[in-house]
C-alpha cells in the first residue's frame, strides 16, 4: 500500500478538529421526517378536538355581523371590533391553558426538531458560521458544488425517496379504493371525515418510510464522514509531532530538565562544611550551623556522575572531603536534601560516625571552638 493512501482511521484529535470546523455526520432529512411523523400522530390523536374547535370558531366568525352593527359604521369602531376579534382568535388557538391547543402542537414539533438535531451531532455552537462569507458567492465554486459527485448522489437519493414514498402512498390508497367508491352514498361531512382520515393514514405510512430512509442516510453519512477523515502515514506522524512536539526539541527539553534537576541536587554543595564519600559512587554534602540548627543538614547528595560533581565543587571551594563508605551510603539512602540528620533517621552508630567526620572537618578548617557543639547534638 502506498505511503499516501488513507489507510488509518481518524484519530480523536482529527475528529475534534473536524467538529470545530462544522464537519459532522448528519442526515438533513431525519429531523424533518421525525417532525412529520409526530405531526401526523398528533393530528390522529388530538386533531379531532382541534378541528372541532376551529369549526365552531369559524361559524362564529362567519356569523359575526361586523358591518351591520351601528357602532361599526365608522372607521374607528370597525377597526376596534376587528382587533378585538383577532385578539380573541389568537387566544383561542394559542391558549396555553388548553391541552389540545395549537400552542402545544407547534411547541412540541419545534422541541422535537431541536432534539432530533442534537441527538445526531450533540450541542455544537459555532458563532463564526453567522459571519458573512463572501467566498460562498463565487459562481465558479458554486457551479462546482452543484455539479459535484456529492450533489449527484444527493439527487439520486432524492429521486429514490420520491419513488418509494409514491409507491407507499399508491398501495395505501389502492387498498381503500372500494371505500372511496362507496363514499358517494354518504353525506358531505362523512365524506370529508373519511378523506381526512385516509389522508392522515397515507401520511403516517409515508412518514414512517421517511424516518427509516433518514436513519439509513444517517448511517451512510457517518460512514462517509469517517472515510473522508481517514489519514495517511504522514498525517499520523505529523499529528503525533504536533501533539508531543518535534523529537529533537523534545530531547533537548528533556536534557535541560535533567541538567536543572542535577543542578538542584548539587547546588547546596558550596555552603557545606564537609563532604562524605563512598569514595567513588556516593557523595553527601553536610552543612551545620549551631546557631540555627539542632542537627546537621544534608545540603546535596548524588551518585556516580553527581557524586563526582559534588566532589569537584567541594574541591573548588576547599571543603573537606572525608571518605566514610557506610556513612555516605546510609545518608544517601535515608536522608533527603534539606532534611536534618537526626537519630530518628539513622542509628546512634551513624550519629557517632557523623560526629567524628564533622569534628575532623572542623579541625582541618581550624575551627576547634565547635567541638562542644558537636558533642551537644551527638548526645
C-alpha angles and dihedrals in degrees: 000000000000124000092243096051115116096234100143127084113242115271121236088254092055091048090050092050091050090050091051088056092050095255103140135145107255138152111227091205103046098082092045092048093050092047090050092049092049092047091054091047091050091049090051092051108034099010095097092057093047093047092047090051092048090048092052093047092047089056089053092049094048093048095047106111096208095158094046096058109098093222090058095056088090121069097242094051093049091048092052092048092050091048091050092049092048091049092051091049093053092048091048096054099033099038108140090202092069115079091209094048123133085235091072091038094060094034091056092047092051092047091049092052091052093047092047091056094044092051090056101049106002123233109329119177113190112165090170089072089065091064120098111264108196092186087073087066092062105119093205093055089042092057088046091057093045095051097036123122090251090057091049091051090048091050092050090048089051092052091049091051091050091050092048094047092046091050092049091048091049094051090046092053094039091062091056100045091107092055091046091055092050092053090086088077094056133082122265095256091049091051091049092049091049093049092049091049091048091048092051093048091051089047091050093054092045091048091052090050091049091052091051091048090047091052090051089048090050091054090048092049091051091049091048091046091055091046092050091052097048113129138224125227090259092052090051092051092046092051092049089049091050092049100047100020133243111323093232093049090045091051091048091049091052091049091052090048091051091049091050091048091050091047090053091052095053102031092095093060099092091059094049125112096209140003119219115205140190077214101248109008105041137035128179123188113210127197128190130182110178091200096061106017133069092194135014116274130220105242098179140353138179148159130234107331094019090047090056090048091052093049091047092052091045090053091049090052094041093242114161114255114206124187114225111149101190094040094049093049093046094049091046092053101040109029124062125210112281094019121120116244100238134163087258090070105034133027126259089257092063092042088058091048089049091051090052091050093048091047091050091049092050092048090050088052092047094246101135092152092076097062092095090052090056090051089051097059091035091063 
